[in-house]
Amino acid sequence: MIGAVISAIARWAEHLRFPRLLLLTAALFVADLAIPDFIPFVDEILLALATIILGRMRRPGKAAPP
C-alpha cells in the first residue's frame, strides 16, 4: 500500500522540471526537520526525489553514455 503511494509520487515528480523538483525536495526536507514524521514514510519520498534530481543532472557538452 505505502509502496504504491511512494511509486505514484515518484512517477508524478519525474515530470517536473529541475527548479520545481528541487524546491519540492527542499520543502519536504525542511518540513521533515521541523516536524519529525508529520508524513509517514517522508524519508522514502525524499530519497526517491533525490534520485530523480541526480538522474536529471548532466554535465553540459558531454554526450550521454550508450
Backbone as CSV, one residue per row, in Angstrom:
resi,resn,N_x,N_y,N_z,CA_x,CA_y,CA_z,C_x,C_y,C_z
1,MET,0.824,-1.192,0.000,0.000,0.000,0.000,0.871,1.259,0.000
2,ILE,1.774,1.347,0.975,2.643,2.518,1.071,3.585,2.581,-0.127
3,GLY,4.062,1.421,-0.576,4.943,1.382,-1.740,4.264,1.916,-2.988
4,ALA,2.982,1.658,-3.123,2.226,2.163,-4.269,2.100,3.679,-4.218
5,VAL,1.922,4.222,-3.026,1.818,5.677,-2.872,3.150,6.334,-3.209
6,ILE,4.242,5.772,-2.708,5.568,6.322,-2.988,5.871,6.226,-4.479
7,SER,5.500,5.130,-5.111,5.711,4.982,-6.554,4.901,6.001,-7.340
8,ALA,3.676,6.246,-6.924,2.836,7.231,-7.607,3.425,8.635,-7.476
9,ILE,3.921,8.977,-6.311,4.546,10.291,-6.111,5.808,10.409,-6.953
10,ALA,6.606,9.350,-7.008,7.836,9.368,-7.800,7.524,9.520,-9.288
11,ARG,6.494,8.816,-9.780,6.107,8.935,-11.193,5.625,10.346,-11.505
12,TRP,4.875,10.957,-10.590,4.404,12.322,-10.786,5.577,13.301,-10.792
13,ALA,6.529,13.095,-9.890,7.660,14.013,-9.761,8.632,13.895,-10.929
14,GLU,8.645,12.761,-11.626,9.540,12.603,-12.770,9.221,13.585,-13.886
15,HIS,8.010,14.105,-13.928,7.613,15.023,-14.984,7.877,16.482,-14.625
16,LEU,8.340,16.748,-13.416,8.638,18.124,-13.012,9.993,18.546,-13.569
17,ARG,10.126,19.818,-13.840,11.414,20.344,-14.280,12.306,20.563,-13.063
18,PHE,13.594,20.769,-13.328,14.587,20.805,-12.264,14.298,21.818,-11.159
19,PRO,14.008,23.106,-11.439,13.822,24.045,-10.313,12.660,23.663,-9.405
20,ARG,11.555,23.244,-9.993,10.397,22.881,-9.161,10.644,21.590,-8.395
21,LEU,11.338,20.671,-9.018,11.664,19.420,-8.348,12.578,19.677,-7.158
22,LEU,13.546,20.552,-7.335,14.447,20.898,-6.244,13.706,21.620,-5.122
23,LEU,12.803,22.520,-5.467,12.016,23.221,-4.447,11.116,22.263,-3.676
24,LEU,10.502,21.316,-4.362,9.663,20.328,-3.700,10.474,19.490,-2.727
25,THR,11.644,19.052,-3.157,12.503,18.242,-2.297,12.973,19.042,-1.087
26,ALA,13.389,20.281,-1.307,13.854,21.123,-0.206,12.728,21.411,0.787
27,ALA,11.536,21.670,0.287,10.402,21.947,1.172,10.061,20.722,2.022
28,LEU,10.047,19.547,1.407,9.777,18.331,2.180,10.866,18.077,3.221
29,PHE,12.115,18.349,2.850,13.222,18.142,3.785,13.118,19.082,4.987
30,VAL,12.838,20.353,4.737,12.711,21.327,5.830,11.514,20.983,6.711
31,ALA,10.411,20.594,6.097,9.235,20.208,6.877,9.514,18.965,7.717
32,ASP,10.269,18.026,7.173,10.618,16.816,7.915,11.531,17.138,9.091
33,LEU,12.416,18.115,8.912,13.289,18.514,10.019,12.520,19.279,11.094
34,ALA,11.597,20.139,10.671,10.843,20.960,11.614,9.838,20.129,12.412
35,ILE,9.131,19.252,11.719,8.110,18.418,12.366,8.439,16.964,12.029
36,PRO,9.167,16.275,12.893,9.545,14.893,12.588,8.321,13.996,12.387
37,ASP,8.355,13.229,11.312,7.328,12.243,10.977,5.927,12.839,10.864
38,PHE,5.812,14.030,10.262,4.475,14.583,10.046,3.791,13.872,8.889
39,ILE,4.577,13.343,7.956,4.047,12.498,6.882,4.738,11.146,7.020
40,PRO,3.995,10.071,7.173,4.636,8.763,7.265,5.429,8.459,5.989
41,PHE,6.595,7.905,6.162,7.479,7.497,5.063,7.961,8.674,4.221
42,VAL,8.067,9.873,4.806,8.571,11.022,4.056,10.033,10.816,3.689
43,ASP,10.778,10.063,4.482,12.178,9.802,4.177,12.315,9.036,2.864
44,GLU,11.437,8.073,2.627,11.479,7.323,1.386,11.089,8.192,0.199
45,ILE,10.138,9.098,0.406,9.745,10.016,-0.658,10.912,10.942,-0.992
46,LEU,11.605,11.454,0.039,12.767,12.309,-0.189,13.867,11.566,-0.935
47,LEU,14.087,10.312,-0.606,15.099,9.517,-1.292,14.734,9.348,-2.769
48,ALA,13.464,9.102,-3.056,13.033,8.970,-4.450,13.210,10.290,-5.204
49,LEU,12.856,11.410,-4.579,13.014,12.707,-5.226,14.483,13.049,-5.452
50,ALA,15.335,12.732,-4.484,16.767,12.977,-4.652,17.337,12.133,-5.782
51,THR,16.862,10.921,-5.922,17.300,10.066,-7.021,16.894,10.655,-8.362
52,ILE,15.685,11.193,-8.451,15.226,11.815,-9.690,16.065,13.048,-10.001
53,ILE,16.370,13.854,-8.976,17.186,15.050,-9.189,18.563,14.671,-9.702
54,LEU,19.193,13.695,-9.081,20.520,13.278,-9.527,20.473,12.680,-10.927
55,GLY,19.409,12.007,-11.257,19.263,11.450,-12.592,19.098,12.512,-13.662
56,ARG,18.570,13.652,-13.308,18.373,14.731,-14.277,19.601,15.611,-14.433
57,MET,20.554,15.524,-13.527,21.751,16.348,-13.625,22.670,15.774,-14.706
58,ARG,23.089,16.635,-15.593,24.012,16.246,-16.649,25.050,17.337,-16.803
59,ARG,26.222,16.929,-17.176,27.257,17.914,-17.450,27.101,18.400,-18.887
60,PRO,27.101,19.705,-19.083,26.936,20.222,-20.449,28.158,19.906,-21.316
61,GLY,27.896,19.631,-22.576,28.990,19.401,-23.508,29.421,17.956,-23.627
62,LYS,28.924,17.085,-22.780,29.273,15.671,-22.860,28.077,14.888,-23.332
63,ALA,28.350,13.944,-24.189,27.277,13.090,-24.686,26.945,12.026,-23.635
64,ALA,25.698,11.639,-23.628,25.271,10.596,-22.687,25.869,9.263,-23.113
65,PRO,26.297,8.453,-22.139,26.859,7.144,-22.485,25.795,6.238,-23.102
66,PRO,26.186,5.363,-24.025,25.195,4.498,-24.678,24.590,3.474,-23.752
